[in-house]
Amino acid sequence: MSIIQSMSICFLLSLGLFTSCSEQKKYTAYQCPMKCEGEKTYTQTGKCPVCGMDLDGIETKNK
C-alpha cells in the first residue's frame, strides 16, 4: 500500500470520528419512563414527582 493510500485511509477514518462525536443527541424534553403524568414533559432532568424514577430524555420535533 502506498503512502498516499495510507494517508487517505487515515484521513477518512478521522472524519468519521469527528462526525460521530458531533451527532450526540441533546435532549430538550424529559419525561417519566412510566408515564405517570401522561405525556407531560419537563425542560430539565430530575425525578418524577409521582414515582421518583429518573426522567428520560426524549426526542422532540424541531418546530
mmCIF file of the N, C-alpha and C atoms, coordinates in Angstrom:
data_MODEL
# 
_entry.id   MODEL 
# 
loop_
_atom_site.group_PDB 
_atom_site.id 
_atom_site.type_symbol 
_atom_site.label_atom_id 
_atom_site.label_alt_id 
_atom_site.label_comp_id 
_atom_site.label_asym_id 
_atom_site.label_entity_id 
_atom_site.label_seq_id 
_atom_site.pdbx_PDB_ins_code 
_atom_site.Cartn_x 
_atom_site.Cartn_y 
_atom_site.Cartn_z 
_atom_site.occupancy 
_atom_site.B_iso_or_equiv 
_atom_site.pdbx_formal_charge 
_atom_site.auth_seq_id 
_atom_site.auth_comp_id 
_atom_site.auth_asym_id 
_atom_site.auth_atom_id 
_atom_site.pdbx_PDB_model_num 
ATOM 1   N N  . MET A 1 1  ? 0.857   -1.173 0.000  1.00 0.00 ? 1  MET A N  1 
ATOM 2   C CA . MET A 1 1  ? 0.000   0.000  0.000  1.00 0.00 ? 1  MET A CA 1 
ATOM 3   C C  . MET A 1 1  ? 0.903   1.236  0.000  1.00 0.00 ? 1  MET A C  1 
ATOM 4   N N  . SER A 1 2  ? 0.564   2.182  -0.828 1.00 0.00 ? 2  SER A N  1 
ATOM 5   C CA . SER A 1 2  ? 1.392   3.384  -0.921 1.00 0.00 ? 2  SER A CA 1 
ATOM 6   C C  . SER A 1 2  ? 1.115   4.330  0.248  1.00 0.00 ? 2  SER A C  1 
ATOM 7   N N  . ILE A 1 3  ? 1.995   5.253  0.404  1.00 0.00 ? 3  ILE A N  1 
ATOM 8   C CA . ILE A 1 3  ? 1.863   6.241  1.484  1.00 0.00 ? 3  ILE A CA 1 
ATOM 9   C C  . ILE A 1 3  ? 0.613   7.095  1.265  1.00 0.00 ? 3  ILE A C  1 
ATOM 10  N N  . ILE A 1 4  ? 0.324   7.432  0.019  1.00 0.00 ? 4  ILE A N  1 
ATOM 11  C CA . ILE A 1 4  ? -0.853  8.258  -0.271 1.00 0.00 ? 4  ILE A CA 1 
ATOM 12  C C  . ILE A 1 4  ? -2.133  7.502  0.100  1.00 0.00 ? 4  ILE A C  1 
ATOM 13  N N  . GLN A 1 5  ? -2.188  6.213  -0.214 1.00 0.00 ? 5  GLN A N  1 
ATOM 14  C CA . GLN A 1 5  ? -3.363  5.425  0.151  1.00 0.00 ? 5  GLN A CA 1 
ATOM 15  C C  . GLN A 1 5  ? -3.507  5.344  1.669  1.00 0.00 ? 5  GLN A C  1 
ATOM 16  N N  . SER A 1 6  ? -2.415  5.140  2.370  1.00 0.00 ? 6  SER A N  1 
ATOM 17  C CA . SER A 1 6  ? -2.450  5.073  3.834  1.00 0.00 ? 6  SER A CA 1 
ATOM 18  C C  . SER A 1 6  ? -2.927  6.388  4.433  1.00 0.00 ? 6  SER A C  1 
ATOM 19  N N  . MET A 1 7  ? -2.414  7.491  3.903  1.00 0.00 ? 7  MET A N  1 
ATOM 20  C CA . MET A 1 7  ? -2.810  8.806  4.423  1.00 0.00 ? 7  MET A CA 1 
ATOM 21  C C  . MET A 1 7  ? -4.289  9.063  4.134  1.00 0.00 ? 7  MET A C  1 
ATOM 22  N N  . SER A 1 8  ? -4.749  8.631  2.961  1.00 0.00 ? 8  SER A N  1 
ATOM 23  C CA . SER A 1 8  ? -6.157  8.825  2.616  1.00 0.00 ? 8  SER A CA 1 
ATOM 24  C C  . SER A 1 8  ? -7.059  8.047  3.561  1.00 0.00 ? 8  SER A C  1 
ATOM 25  N N  . ILE A 1 9  ? -6.690  6.818  3.862  1.00 0.00 ? 9  ILE A N  1 
ATOM 26  C CA . ILE A 1 9  ? -7.481  5.999  4.772  1.00 0.00 ? 9  ILE A CA 1 
ATOM 27  C C  . ILE A 1 9  ? -7.516  6.621  6.161  1.00 0.00 ? 9  ILE A C  1 
ATOM 28  N N  . CYS A 1 10 ? -6.376  7.081  6.654  1.00 0.00 ? 10 CYS A N  1 
ATOM 29  C CA . CYS A 1 10 ? -6.328  7.730  7.972  1.00 0.00 ? 10 CYS A CA 1 
ATOM 30  C C  . CYS A 1 10 ? -7.196  8.981  7.999  1.00 0.00 ? 10 CYS A C  1 
ATOM 31  N N  . PHE A 1 11 ? -7.154  9.759  6.928  1.00 0.00 ? 11 PHE A N  1 
ATOM 32  C CA . PHE A 1 11 ? -7.952  10.974 6.850  1.00 0.00 ? 11 PHE A CA 1 
ATOM 33  C C  . PHE A 1 11 ? -9.441  10.651 6.899  1.00 0.00 ? 11 PHE A C  1 
ATOM 34  N N  . LEU A 1 12 ? -9.863  9.663  6.106  1.00 0.00 ? 12 LEU A N  1 
ATOM 35  C CA . LEU A 1 12 ? -11.285 9.293  6.085  1.00 0.00 ? 12 LEU A CA 1 
ATOM 36  C C  . LEU A 1 12 ? -11.740 8.739  7.424  1.00 0.00 ? 12 LEU A C  1 
ATOM 37  N N  . LEU A 1 13 ? -10.904 7.957  8.086  1.00 0.00 ? 13 LEU A N  1 
ATOM 38  C CA . LEU A 1 13 ? -11.254 7.435  9.406  1.00 0.00 ? 13 LEU A CA 1 
ATOM 39  C C  . LEU A 1 13 ? -11.393 8.563  10.416 1.00 0.00 ? 13 LEU A C  1 
ATOM 40  N N  . SER A 1 14 ? -10.508 9.547  10.355 1.00 0.00 ? 14 SER A N  1 
ATOM 41  C CA . SER A 1 14 ? -10.587 10.661 11.306 1.00 0.00 ? 14 SER A CA 1 
ATOM 42  C C  . SER A 1 14 ? -11.851 11.487 11.065 1.00 0.00 ? 14 SER A C  1 
ATOM 43  N N  . LEU A 1 15 ? -12.268 11.624 9.822  1.00 0.00 ? 15 LEU A N  1 
ATOM 44  C CA . LEU A 1 15 ? -13.525 12.335 9.540  1.00 0.00 ? 15 LEU A CA 1 
ATOM 45  C C  . LEU A 1 15 ? -14.703 11.605 10.167 1.00 0.00 ? 15 LEU A C  1 
ATOM 46  N N  . GLY A 1 16 ? -14.702 10.295 10.113 1.00 0.00 ? 16 GLY A N  1 
ATOM 47  C CA . GLY A 1 16 ? -15.768 9.505  10.714 1.00 0.00 ? 16 GLY A CA 1 
ATOM 48  C C  . GLY A 1 16 ? -15.840 9.695  12.210 1.00 0.00 ? 16 GLY A C  1 
ATOM 49  N N  . LEU A 1 17 ? -14.693 9.810  12.861 1.00 0.00 ? 17 LEU A N  1 
ATOM 50  C CA . LEU A 1 17 ? -14.674 10.019 14.311 1.00 0.00 ? 17 LEU A CA 1 
ATOM 51  C C  . LEU A 1 17 ? -15.260 11.370 14.678 1.00 0.00 ? 17 LEU A C  1 
ATOM 52  N N  . PHE A 1 18 ? -14.910 12.409 13.917 1.00 0.00 ? 18 PHE A N  1 
ATOM 53  C CA . PHE A 1 18 ? -15.413 13.744 14.223 1.00 0.00 ? 18 PHE A CA 1 
ATOM 54  C C  . PHE A 1 18 ? -16.915 13.828 13.982 1.00 0.00 ? 18 PHE A C  1 
ATOM 55  N N  . THR A 1 19 ? -17.402 13.180 12.944 1.00 0.00 ? 19 THR A N  1 
ATOM 56  C CA . THR A 1 19 ? -18.838 13.245 12.681 1.00 0.00 ? 19 THR A CA 1 
ATOM 57  C C  . THR A 1 19 ? -19.621 12.529 13.753 1.00 0.00 ? 19 THR A C  1 
ATOM 58  N N  . SER A 1 20 ? -19.137 11.380 14.199 1.00 0.00 ? 20 SER A N  1 
ATOM 59  C CA . SER A 1 20 ? -19.890 10.650 15.213 1.00 0.00 ? 20 SER A CA 1 
ATOM 60  C C  . SER A 1 20 ? -19.917 11.415 16.530 1.00 0.00 ? 20 SER A C  1 
ATOM 61  N N  . CYS A 1 21 ? -18.874 12.158 16.828 1.00 0.00 ? 21 CYS A N  1 
ATOM 62  C CA . CYS A 1 21 ? -18.855 12.957 18.061 1.00 0.00 ? 21 CYS A CA 1 
ATOM 63  C C  . CYS A 1 21 ? -19.838 14.119 17.980 1.00 0.00 ? 21 CYS A C  1 
ATOM 64  N N  . SER A 1 22 ? -19.984 14.706 16.811 1.00 0.00 ? 22 SER A N  1 
ATOM 65  C CA . SER A 1 22 ? -20.863 15.868 16.687 1.00 0.00 ? 22 SER A CA 1 
ATOM 66  C C  . SER A 1 22 ? -22.326 15.475 16.605 1.00 0.00 ? 22 SER A C  1 
ATOM 67  N N  . GLU A 1 23 ? -22.625 14.188 16.423 1.00 0.00 ? 23 GLU A N  1 
ATOM 68  C CA . GLU A 1 23 ? -24.000 13.749 16.303 1.00 0.00 ? 23 GLU A CA 1 
ATOM 69  C C  . GLU A 1 23 ? -24.609 13.310 17.633 1.00 0.00 ? 23 GLU A C  1 
ATOM 70  N N  . GLN A 1 24 ? -23.975 13.655 18.737 1.00 0.00 ? 24 GLN A N  1 
ATOM 71  C CA . GLN A 1 24 ? -24.533 13.284 20.031 1.00 0.00 ? 24 GLN A CA 1 
ATOM 72  C C  . GLN A 1 24 ? -25.845 14.028 20.227 1.00 0.00 ? 24 GLN A C  1 
ATOM 73  N N  . LYS A 1 25 ? -26.814 13.334 20.768 1.00 0.00 ? 25 LYS A N  1 
ATOM 74  C CA . LYS A 1 25 ? -28.136 13.920 20.936 1.00 0.00 ? 25 LYS A CA 1 
ATOM 75  C C  . LYS A 1 25 ? -28.187 14.808 22.164 1.00 0.00 ? 25 LYS A C  1 
ATOM 76  N N  . LYS A 1 26 ? -28.811 15.947 21.992 1.00 0.00 ? 26 LYS A N  1 
ATOM 77  C CA . LYS A 1 26 ? -29.082 16.832 23.120 1.00 0.00 ? 26 LYS A CA 1 
ATOM 78  C C  . LYS A 1 26 ? -30.598 16.873 23.267 1.00 0.00 ? 26 LYS A C  1 
ATOM 79  N N  . TYR A 1 27 ? -31.053 16.408 24.388 1.00 0.00 ? 27 TYR A N  1 
ATOM 80  C CA . TYR A 1 27 ? -32.491 16.353 24.608 1.00 0.00 ? 27 TYR A CA 1 
ATOM 81  C C  . TYR A 1 27 ? -32.995 17.712 25.070 1.00 0.00 ? 27 TYR A C  1 
ATOM 82  N N  . THR A 1 28 ? -34.183 18.058 24.607 1.00 0.00 ? 28 THR A N  1 
ATOM 83  C CA . THR A 1 28 ? -34.803 19.318 25.026 1.00 0.00 ? 28 THR A CA 1 
ATOM 84  C C  . THR A 1 28 ? -35.998 19.075 25.926 1.00 0.00 ? 28 THR A C  1 
ATOM 85  N N  . ALA A 1 29 ? -36.367 17.810 26.085 1.00 0.00 ? 29 ALA A N  1 
ATOM 86  C CA . ALA A 1 29 ? -37.507 17.485 26.941 1.00 0.00 ? 29 ALA A CA 1 
ATOM 87  C C  . ALA A 1 29 ? -37.221 16.184 27.680 1.00 0.00 ? 29 ALA A C  1 
ATOM 88  N N  . TYR A 1 30 ? -37.803 16.069 28.842 1.00 0.00 ? 30 TYR A N  1 
ATOM 89  C CA . TYR A 1 30 ? -37.612 14.883 29.682 1.00 0.00 ? 30 TYR A CA 1 
ATOM 90  C C  . TYR A 1 30 ? -38.968 14.409 30.151 1.00 0.00 ? 30 TYR A C  1 
ATOM 91  N N  . GLN A 1 31 ? -39.106 13.078 30.296 1.00 0.00 ? 31 GLN A N  1 
ATOM 92  C CA . GLN A 1 31 ? -40.399 12.504 30.625 1.00 0.00 ? 31 GLN A CA 1 
ATOM 93  C C  . GLN A 1 31 ? -40.205 11.270 31.501 1.00 0.00 ? 31 GLN A C  1 
ATOM 94  N N  . CYS A 1 32 ? -41.162 10.985 32.341 1.00 0.00 ? 32 CYS A N  1 
ATOM 95  C CA . CYS A 1 32 ? -41.118 9.790  33.170 1.00 0.00 ? 32 CYS A CA 1 
ATOM 96  C C  . CYS A 1 32 ? -41.240 8.559  32.281 1.00 0.00 ? 32 CYS A C  1 
ATOM 97  N N  . PRO A 1 33 ? -40.382 7.552  32.470 1.00 0.00 ? 33 PRO A N  1 
ATOM 98  C CA . PRO A 1 33 ? -40.484 6.343  31.648 1.00 0.00 ? 33 PRO A CA 1 
ATOM 99  C C  . PRO A 1 33 ? -41.769 5.560  31.911 1.00 0.00 ? 33 PRO A C  1 
ATOM 100 N N  . MET A 1 34 ? -42.382 5.738  33.072 1.00 0.00 ? 34 MET A N  1 
ATOM 101 C CA . MET A 1 34 ? -43.637 5.055  33.389 1.00 0.00 ? 34 MET A CA 1 
ATOM 102 C C  . MET A 1 34 ? -44.862 5.855  32.949 1.00 0.00 ? 34 MET A C  1 
ATOM 103 N N  . LYS A 1 35 ? -44.632 7.074  32.464 1.00 0.00 ? 35 LYS A N  1 
ATOM 104 C CA . LYS A 1 35 ? -45.702 7.976  32.004 1.00 0.00 ? 35 LYS A CA 1 
ATOM 105 C C  . LYS A 1 35 ? -46.772 8.179  33.079 1.00 0.00 ? 35 LYS A C  1 
ATOM 106 N N  . CYS A 1 36 ? -46.304 8.378  34.313 1.00 0.00 ? 36 CYS A N  1 
ATOM 107 C CA . CYS A 1 36 ? -47.217 8.595  35.444 1.00 0.00 ? 36 CYS A CA 1 
ATOM 108 C C  . CYS A 1 36 ? -48.133 9.792  35.222 1.00 0.00 ? 36 CYS A C  1 
ATOM 109 N N  . GLU A 1 37 ? -47.600 10.802 34.535 1.00 0.00 ? 37 GLU A N  1 
ATOM 110 C CA . GLU A 1 37 ? -48.381 12.011 34.302 1.00 0.00 ? 37 GLU A CA 1 
ATOM 111 C C  . GLU A 1 37 ? -48.776 12.135 32.833 1.00 0.00 ? 37 GLU A C  1 
ATOM 112 N N  . GLY A 1 38 ? -48.993 10.998 32.198 1.00 0.00 ? 38 GLY A N  1 
ATOM 113 C CA . GLY A 1 38 ? -49.369 11.015 30.787 1.00 0.00 ? 38 GLY A CA 1 
ATOM 114 C C  . GLY A 1 38 ? -48.200 11.427 29.916 1.00 0.00 ? 38 GLY A C  1 
ATOM 115 N N  . GLU A 1 39 ? -48.430 12.390 29.058 1.00 0.00 ? 39 GLU A N  1 
ATOM 116 C CA . GLU A 1 39 ? -47.405 12.859 28.131 1.00 0.00 ? 39 GLU A CA 1 
ATOM 117 C C  . GLU A 1 39 ? -46.704 14.124 28.635 1.00 0.00 ? 39 GLU A C  1 
ATOM 118 N N  . LYS A 1 40 ? -46.829 14.438 29.913 1.00 0.00 ? 40 LYS A N  1 
ATOM 119 C CA . LYS A 1 40 ? -46.222 15.643 30.465 1.00 0.00 ? 40 LYS A CA 1 
ATOM 120 C C  . LYS A 1 40 ? -44.705 15.569 30.332 1.00 0.00 ? 40 LYS A C  1 
ATOM 121 N N  . THR A 1 41 ? -44.094 16.686 29.929 1.00 0.00 ? 41 THR A N  1 
ATOM 122 C CA . THR A 1 41 ? -42.640 16.747 29.786 1.00 0.00 ? 41 THR A CA 1 
ATOM 123 C C  . THR A 1 41 ? -42.073 17.867 30.647 1.00 0.00 ? 41 THR A C  1 
ATOM 124 N N  . TYR A 1 42 ? -40.788 17.759 30.907 1.00 0.00 ? 42 TYR A N  1 
ATOM 125 C CA . TYR A 1 42 ? -40.063 18.751 31.706 1.00 0.00 ? 42 TYR A CA 1 
ATOM 126 C C  . TYR A 1 42 ? -38.884 19.256 30.889 1.00 0.00 ? 42 TYR A C  1 
ATOM 127 N N  . THR A 1 43 ? -38.396 20.435 31.211 1.00 0.00 ? 43 THR A N  1 
ATOM 128 C CA . THR A 1 43 ? -37.274 21.009 30.474 1.00 0.00 ? 43 THR A CA 1 
ATOM 129 C C  . THR A 1 43 ? -35.928 20.657 31.085 1.00 0.00 ? 43 THR A C  1 
ATOM 130 N N  . GLN A 1 44 ? -35.912 20.054 32.266 1.00 0.00 ? 44 GLN A N  1 
ATOM 131 C CA . GLN A 1 44 ? -34.659 19.696 32.929 1.00 0.00 ? 44 GLN A CA 1 
ATOM 132 C C  . GLN A 1 44 ? -34.729 18.260 33.420 1.00 0.00 ? 44 GLN A C  1 
ATOM 133 N N  . THR A 1 45 ? -33.540 17.670 33.588 1.00 0.00 ? 45 THR A N  1 
ATOM 134 C CA . THR A 1 45 ? -33.500 16.325 34.142 1.00 0.00 ? 45 THR A CA 1 
ATOM 135 C C  . THR A 1 45 ? -33.937 16.371 35.601 1.00 0.00 ? 45 THR A C  1 
ATOM 136 N N  . GLY A 1 46 ? -34.248 15.234 36.143 1.00 0.00 ? 46 GLY A N  1 
ATOM 137 C CA . GLY A 1 46 ? -34.664 15.164 37.538 1.00 0.00 ? 46 GLY A CA 1 
ATOM 138 C C  . GLY A 1 46 ? -35.393 13.861 37.794 1.00 0.00 ? 46 GLY A C  1 
ATOM 139 N N  . LYS A 1 47 ? -36.232 13.880 38.803 1.00 0.00 ? 47 LYS A N  1 
ATOM 140 C CA . LYS A 1 47 ? -37.007 12.691 39.157 1.00 0.00 ? 47 LYS A CA 1 
ATOM 141 C C  . LYS A 1 47 ? -38.484 12.977 38.978 1.00 0.00 ? 47 LYS A C  1 
ATOM 142 N N  . CYS A 1 48 ? -39.219 11.939 38.643 1.00 0.00 ? 48 CYS A N  1 
ATOM 143 C CA . CYS A 1 48 ? -40.668 12.057 38.506 1.00 0.00 ? 48 CYS A CA 1 
ATOM 144 C C  . CYS A 1 48 ? -41.258 12.370 39.876 1.00 0.00 ? 48 CYS A C  1 
ATOM 145 N N  . PRO A 1 49 ? -42.109 13.392 39.964 1.00 0.00 ? 49 PRO A N  1 
ATOM 146 C CA . PRO A 1 49 ? -42.698 13.732 41.258 1.00 0.00 ? 49 PRO A CA 1 
ATOM 147 C C  . PRO A 1 49 ? -43.693 12.682 41.760 1.00 0.00 ? 49 PRO A C  1 
ATOM 148 N N  . VAL A 1 50 ? -44.174 11.799 40.881 1.00 0.00 ? 50 VAL A N  1 
ATOM 149 C CA . VAL A 1 50 ? -45.150 10.789 41.279 1.00 0.00 ? 50 VAL A CA 1 
ATOM 150 C C  . VAL A 1 50 ? -44.465 9.509  41.751 1.00 0.00 ? 50 VAL A C  1 
ATOM 151 N N  . CYS A 1 51 ? -43.580 8.933  40.913 1.00 0.00 ? 51 CYS A N  1 
ATOM 152 C CA . CYS A 1 51 ? -42.990 7.629  41.248 1.00 0.00 ? 51 CYS A CA 1 
ATOM 153 C C  . CYS A 1 51 ? -41.521 7.712  41.665 1.00 0.00 ? 51 CYS A C  1 
ATOM 154 N N  . GLY A 1 52 ? -40.878 8.847  41.439 1.00 0.00 ? 52 GLY A N  1 
ATOM 155 C CA . GLY A 1 52 ? -39.494 9.023  41.865 1.00 0.00 ? 52 GLY A CA 1 
ATOM 156 C C  . GLY A 1 52 ? -38.445 8.479  40.912 1.00 0.00 ? 52 GLY A C  1 
ATOM 157 N N  . MET A 1 53 ? -38.850 7.951  39.757 1.00 0.00 ? 53 MET A N  1 
ATOM 158 C CA . MET A 1 53 ? -37.880 7.447  38.783 1.00 0.00 ? 53 MET A CA 1 
ATOM 159 C C  . MET A 1 53 ? -37.188 8.606  38.079 1.00 0.00 ? 53 MET A C  1 
ATOM 160 N N  . ASP A 1 54 ? -35.956 8.355  37.586 1.00 0.00 ? 54 ASP A N  1 
ATOM 161 C CA . ASP A 1 54 ? -35.245 9.368  36.814 1.00 0.00 ? 54 ASP A CA 1 
ATOM 162 C C  . ASP A 1 54 ? -35.980 9.637  35.510 1.00 0.00 ? 54 ASP A C  1 
ATOM 163 N N  . LEU A 1 55 ? -36.094 10.921 35.151 1.00 0.00 ? 55 LEU A N  1 
ATOM 164 C CA . LEU A 1 55 ? -36.731 11.278 33.896 1.00 0.00 ? 55 LEU A CA 1 
ATOM 165 C C  . LEU A 1 55 ? -35.813 10.907 32.736 1.00 0.00 ? 55 LEU A C  1 
ATOM 166 N N  . ASP A 1 56 ? -36.394 10.419 31.639 1.00 0.00 ? 56 ASP A N  1 
ATOM 167 C CA . ASP A 1 56 ? -35.657 10.047 30.444 1.00 0.00 ? 56 ASP A CA 1 
ATOM 168 C C  . ASP A 1 56 ? -35.703 11.202 29.443 1.00 0.00 ? 56 ASP A C  1 
ATOM 169 N N  . GLY A 1 57 ? -34.579 11.409 28.739 1.00 0.00 ? 57 GLY A N  1 
ATOM 170 C CA . GLY A 1 57 ? -34.568 12.382 27.660 1.00 0.00 ? 57 GLY A CA 1 
ATOM 171 C C  . GLY A 1 57 ? -35.359 11.842 26.488 1.00 0.00 ? 57 GLY A C  1 
ATOM 172 N N  . ILE A 1 58 ? -36.150 12.699 25.878 1.00 0.00 ? 58 ILE A N  1 
ATOM 173 C CA . ILE A 1 58 ? -36.930 12.282 24.711 1.00 0.00 ? 58 ILE A CA 1 
ATOM 174 C C  . ILE A 1 58 ? -36.620 13.224 23.545 1.00 0.00 ? 58 ILE A C  1 
ATOM 175 N N  . GLU A 1 59 ? -36.723 12.683 22.351 1.00 0.00 ? 59 GLU A N  1 
ATOM 176 C CA . GLU A 1 59 ? -36.517 13.497 21.170 1.00 0.00 ? 59 GLU A CA 1 
ATOM 177 C C  . GLU A 1 59 ? -37.795 14.271 20.884 1.00 0.00 ? 59 GLU A C  1 
ATOM 178 N N  . THR A 1 60 ? -37.625 15.530 20.560 1.00 0.00 ? 60 THR A N  1 
ATOM 179 C CA . THR A 1 60 ? -38.775 16.355 20.209 1.00 0.00 ? 60 THR A CA 1 
ATOM 180 C C  . THR A 1 60 ? -38.603 16.824 18.780 1.00 0.00 ? 60 THR A C  1 
ATOM 181 N N  . LYS A 1 61 ? -39.699 17.053 18.117 1.00 0.00 ? 61 LYS A N  1 
ATOM 182 C CA . LYS A 1 61 ? -39.638 17.546 16.731 1.00 0.00 ? 61 LYS A CA 1 
ATOM 183 C C  . LYS A 1 61 ? -39.266 19.011 16.754 1.00 0.00 ? 61 LYS A C  1 
ATOM 184 N N  . ASN A 1 62 ? -38.359 19.389 15.830 1.00 0.00 ? 62 ASN A N  1 
ATOM 185 C CA . ASN A 1 62 ? -37.987 20.806 15.701 1.00 0.00 ? 62 ASN A CA 1 
ATOM 186 C C  . ASN A 1 62 ? -39.134 21.541 15.035 1.00 0.00 ? 62 ASN A C  1 
ATOM 187 N N  . LYS A 1 63 ? -39.487 22.655 15.631 1.00 0.00 ? 63 LYS A N  1 
ATOM 188 C CA . LYS A 1 63 ? -40.599 23.441 15.068 1.00 0.00 ? 63 LYS A CA 1 
ATOM 189 C C  . LYS A 1 63 ? -40.065 24.635 14.343 1.00 0.00 ? 63 LYS A C  1 
# 
